[in-house]
Amino acid sequence: MGILFPTIQQAQKYLTKQLMPDDKIQQTGVSKPGLNISWLVLMAWRDSRRNRSRLFLFISSIILGIAALVAIYSFEYNLRQDIDLQAKSLLGADMVIETNKTVQKDILPVLMALGDERSEERTFASMVYFPKSEGTRLVNVKALEGEYPYYGVIETTPESAGNSFRDKQHALVDKTLMLQFDAKVGDSVKVGEISFMIAGVLNKAPGQTGFSASVAPVVYIPLQYLDQTGLSQKGSRINYNFYYKFADNINVDVLAEKLKPRLDKSEMDAETIESRKENTGRSFEDMTEFLALVGFVALLLGCIGVASAIHIYIREKINTIAILRCLGASSRQAFIIYLIQIVGIGLIGSLMGAILGTFIQQLLPVVLKDFLPVAITADISWYAIAQGLLLGLIISILFALLPLVSVRNISPLNTLRLSFQETSLFRDPVKWLVYFIIVLFVFVFTYLQMGSIIKTFYFTGGVLLAFLVLSGLAYAMMWLARKFFPTSWSYLWRQGFANLFRPNNQTLILVVSIGLGTAFICTLFFVQGILINRVTMSSSKNQPNMVLFDIQGEQRQALTDLTRSMNLPVIQEVPIVNMRMIAINGRDAASFKKDSLAGSARRALEREYRVTYRDSLSDSEKILEGKWTGTSTPGEPVIVSLEEGFARRIEVKIGDKLTFNVQGAPLETVVGSIRKVDWNRIQTNFLLIFPTGVLEDAPQFHVLLTRVPSNEISANYQRAVVKTYPNISMIDLGLVLSVLDEILTKMGFVIRFMAGFSIITGLIVLIASVLISKYQRIRESVLLRTLGASRKQILVITALEYFFLGALAAGAGIVLSLIASWGLAKFSFETSFTPDILPVLLLFVLISSLTVLIGLFNSRGILNKPPLEVLRSEV
């Protein structure tokens, strides 16, 4: 209240008049310490009359956090609903049976007998050639037969092309390819040995996203022409898909379960609408988890502002609470009065956040549309709004409890003394309980989002560590500033510096809130730089930028000669053999399925491997354990080498036995060495390497790596290869880099969009903290004005104080982000970390300057008025 009274009686009279009308004094029984809820609510309402704008300022810092979470929850619920509604069009059929192996003859009768309607599709990567522009591009070719899709449509321009292309030598070409090569409907595209007329532009197909179209644009051709293309050869990597439509009375999921043993034996998989629905929903869980945690970080930043603001608010209410105690109110009643205020304003803030989040939710489908296979609606989710309201209320109470528990320690004697000493953490077990509940809440909320105890521990531990480090840094700064106070500085510098540790300082709150926000944004910036750095490593002069694969054995030497004839280097040329692992130390997949703890080993037996053989290590490999064996000795066990991460995942060590199925022939091997592989190198790296003398006669294809110095030479080289060897596919890493750069840009925009909630929340906390400090600095500024300080001197003192605070907070956040980014680069991405310093320096200057500007803007009202007028307005 900021008022001193000569007597307790005058204080009682003033308080009674201010807080209650005369006709309510008898009814409420002010002198009775009983828990009268209606009286407590009335007191809370009356006491808030002069402070409602400030109370709202306190709670405003959580509005954006609640808005982010409500938007994300609404998006998640709508995504699940839309996946459920559009699941049929995602799959395009009731069931699809797929395999990447040549279909065995004994399973064909089963496949042909299924369904009321059936379609067949074969997909593979291949080069296509556009004669008009003489351009080539690696695409995903889909050779289709039948009426697929049975649900949804293949969207084309013109609309009729989606059906008309199936019976003629026509093709559908993805719109990105049409734009890239300036192709028009009616032009031709060469796939393998034959040319197809472009019947239409492919806009969208079942399950296709803008993201997938950028990575692998699609070209549809009729299946009946596949053999004529010459691309379906022995050793070609082709996926076989069989689509089925069943009558409504058939339970497709039950049928798929019955077929599973037979399909497993033939190395085939079945997928239904329900399983596609589950898989699609699961594939977006990580994204929604990430977005929710980003929103939660924004909310936690806001919580710091709540705790600090309520702390200062309660300190200002010491006299009011002490007078209440003199009038007979108990400490419990005083505590509940202010708790009611916090609950009320927290509920209002949460409601505003929920409304804002509902509007923001309309933007998320637009931001994420390139990553989604379904059209997302933007319906209002009342469940998400209820979650946001409940979460905001819980957080308001939890983080307000820390300063509120101190109300219990305010005695009636505080009406006679102005000081108030809080009980220390060690003397007040209730504070320990509050801290425990807050950490428990963060842990439980994170677990509900991530569903993993380990991830939850990492996230909660990381947040807690960041809080502790920044808090420790703030306390250390205050201690150092007091211990080594620069007495030789000028008066204005000493005054501004001393405000870092004087009573009512803002050092702790600003260092923690601004530091966390800065750390979060800088880490996102550094991680994006790490990803881009990993991708662009191929642009260095000693790295290949063109990969050719699906090279048949009889083509290998001729292609090598062609490459060298165009003055291009053959950097690497390796054979690749496809095989499956069927046993680990004699245990097959069926044995591992009974062991719930052997999930990695079981999955290792369910996939296909592409391995190579050679007699020496490459420069990207290093033996960690065992001994390298490059040549197999007849009559002795075949010695193989495993990559360290793969060996660890399947729990295999030196001397263990692995059994492989090489195109139908079993092959026993022994693990002879464990290798460390530098996956950042642009070259062929393998999980498994065989010695020479074992796989030379197995069906195989070859991969060649070269480097082209310019786009013109790259185009000429691709044309020459496609015209001579149309079955060979090429990856232009320069084109891949541009596509990945576009994808990373879109992903970066999504990340920055969500990180914006944290940035703006941090700014709100900063503004609120600085505005709160206004009420603490008024008397000091008035005193300085009374003692003769000029307007300019007070401005300099204020600017210096906030510069020290902003610089300390921004510097601490940047250092934390550097440490976190280095750890991510070294242990997660396994690459070097070289931060770009210039943007970091700009961010440091921006945050420091913004802190100073807000502090100066906040002080303008004090400086423009006479000291007595300011003092009168305060009392």
Secondary structure by P-SEA (a helix, b strand, c coil): cccccccaaaaaaaaaaaccccccccccccccccccaaaaaaaaaaaacccaaaaaaaaccaaaaaaaaaaaaaaaaaaaaaaaaaccccccccbbbbbcccccccaaaaaaaccccbbbbbbbbbbbbbccccbbbbbbccccccccccccccccccccccccccccccccccaaaaaaacccccbbbbcccccccccccccccccccaaaaaabbbbbbbccccccccccccccbbbbbbbbccccccaaaaaaaaaaaaaaaacbbbbcaaaaaaaaaaaaaaaaaaaaaaaaaaaaaaaaaaaaaaaaaaaaaaaaaaaaaaacccaaaaaaaaaaaaaaaaaaaaaaaaaaaaaaaaaccccccccccbbbbbcccaaaaaaaaaaaaaaaaaaaccccccccccccccccccccccccccccaaaaaaaaaaaaaaaaaaaaacccaaaaaaaaaaaaaaaaaaaaaaaaaaaaaaacccccccaaaaaaaacccccccaaaaaaaaaaaaaaaaaaaaaaaaaaaaaaacccccccccbbbccccccaaaaaaaaaaaacccccbbbbbbbbbbcccccccaaaaaacccaaaaaaaaacccccccccccccccccccbbbbccccccccbbbbbcaaaaaaacccccbbbbbbcccbbbbbbbcbbbbbcccccccccccccccccccccccbbbbbbbbccaaaaaaaaaaaaaacccbbbbcaaaaaaaaaaaaaaaaaaaaaaaaaaaaaaaaaaaaaaaaacccaaaaaaaaaaacccaaaaaaaaaaaaaaaaaaaaaaaaaaaaaaaaaaacccccbbbbccaaaaaaaaaaaaaaaaaaaaaaaaaaaaccaaaaaaaac
